Amino acid sequence: MSQKKVIVVVAVNGGMQQDREGAHVPCTPEEIAEEAYRCWQAGASVIHVHARDAQKRNSGDPKIYSEIIQRIREKCDILIQTTNGIGVRRDPATGQFFWPSDEERLRLLNIDPPQDLYGIAAGSADFYHPEGGYPPKDTPFINSIDLLRSTIKEVYARGAALEYEIVEASALHRLLRLADEGVFDRNRKNIWLLHGGGFGAIPPIARNVMFSIDEGQRLFPNALWGITGTGKDQFKLCTLGLAMGCDTVRVGFEDNIYLPSGKPARYNADLVEAIVKIAAIYGREPATPAEAREIFGLPKR
């Protein structure tokens, strides 16, 4: 049984999720900051955020992210991680869904004040994710190798940590190609791999996720690794990760609104409280933001 502390990450809103079944999804900077404070009190040390505009649609506006970061830091010292995906959008003329351009996504590397942590999907996929509020059909989500290369170089040059979302193991070998190019050192200690189940065509079953975890540890031996899932499978997979000694565990309304009982939560903090209780069964305490900062190899604020 692992006794090391676990970093609890809470993804509070996502790009498309809206209020439903009594779950309140924070959208304004003020709401996000209040939710961050509640989650921090419950044991989360990292908040993953998407910005929303006045109509509650996903936004890549750095000014909105800036206000979110400032408001959160006025309330607590939780580490702030921004998305790199922003979220899918609908073309008003054609009705077709599309993703923001690489240029818009790269602008989120230059927010003032800066975020603490960054994230990017390591591979491309058909993004089927109705639990996150996305339309119930496949939507191509392209993460170009140039986008990955640029993001990796900039984030590591700043001394920050970058979370790679690993939907399936093939994305790990894509990262390995960049390491072999010399873009980054595959043996560095703050490579952060987030393994998930239930996204796209990837089933939320233990065998699939465990293979991805094992492959990540084989290819990137010093990497930190975390786990998440979608919908009512989120807590099943997160519990598996805790039993296996994961470094990070992610819950939150971006991917799931349900408690382990299957009932919808009111706030993200309810999910944080639930995963902290499960972690305690395995002798795992939640890391504080200061401890998480040290684990990620971040400079002191």
Residue, then its C-alpha position, 0 to 999 in steps of 0.5 A: m500500500s502506497q503512503k505517498k501523498v496524492i495530488v487531487v486535480v479538479a477540472v471544474n467546467g470544461g468547454m461545453q458542460q452546462d448546469r444539469e441535474g442540480a449540478h452547478v457548473p461555474c462559468t464566470p471568473e467570479e464563480i470559478a474562483e468561488e469554486a476553486y476556494r471550495c475545492w481547495q478547502a476540500g483537499a484539491s491542490v490543482i484546479h483545471v479551468h476553461a474560460r467562458d464568455a458572457q454567453k457561457r460559451n468556451s473562450g480562448d480570450p487571454k483576458i478572461y483567463s487573466e481575470i480567472i487567475q487573479r481572482i483565484r489567487e486572491k482567495c487561495d494558493i491552489l495551483i492553476q492549470t489552463t486547458n490547451g484544447i479550449g473546446v469545440r464550437r459550432d459554426p453559426a452558418t453551417g452548424q458544423f462543429f470545429w476546434p480552435s486553431d493552433e494559433e489561438r491555442l498557443r496564445l494561452l501560453n502567454i497569459d498575464p499573470p501566468q498559470d502554474l501548470y499547462g496541459i495538452a492532449a498528446g494525440s488526436a482522436d474522434f472526440y465522443h464525450p457526451e458526459g462532458g456536455y459535448p454533442p453525442k457524436d464523434t467530433p475530430f479533435i486534431n492535435s498536430i505534432d507542430l502544436l505539441r512541439s511548440t507547447i513542449k518547448e515553451v513550457y519546459a523553457r519556463g520551468a513549468a510542468l506539462e500534463y499530457e492527456i493520454v487517451e490511448a497508448s499510441a499517444l505515448h509513442r507519438l511523444l517518444r518520437l519528439a523525445d527522440e528528436g531532442v524536443f525534451d528529455r524522456n527521463r525528466k522527472n516532471i513529465w506528467l501523463l494523465h491516463g483516461g478511460g471513456f473518452g472517444a472510442i476508448p472504453p473505461i475498462a481497467r485492462n485498457v487503462m492499465f496497459s496505457i499506464d504500464e506503457g507510459q512507465r516503460l517509455f518515460p520511467n521518471a514520469l508522474w502519472g495520473i488517472t481520470g474517467t468520464g461519467k459514472d466510471q470516473f470514480k471507478l477508474c480513479t479508485l484503480g489509480l489510487a490503488m496502483g499508486c498514482d501521483t495525481v487523480r482528477v475529478g470534476f464537472e468537466d467529465n462527470i457530475y456524479l458522486p460514487s453513489g450515482k447521484p449528481a453532485r451540487y458542486n465540484a467540491d463534493l467530488v473532491e471530498a468523495i475522492v479524498k475519502i476514497a484515497a484515505i482507504y488506501g492510506r493516501e492523503p491529499a498533497t497541499p498546493a505547496e507539496a504539489r508545487e515541489i512534486f511538479g518541480l515548480p519554482k516557489r511563488 
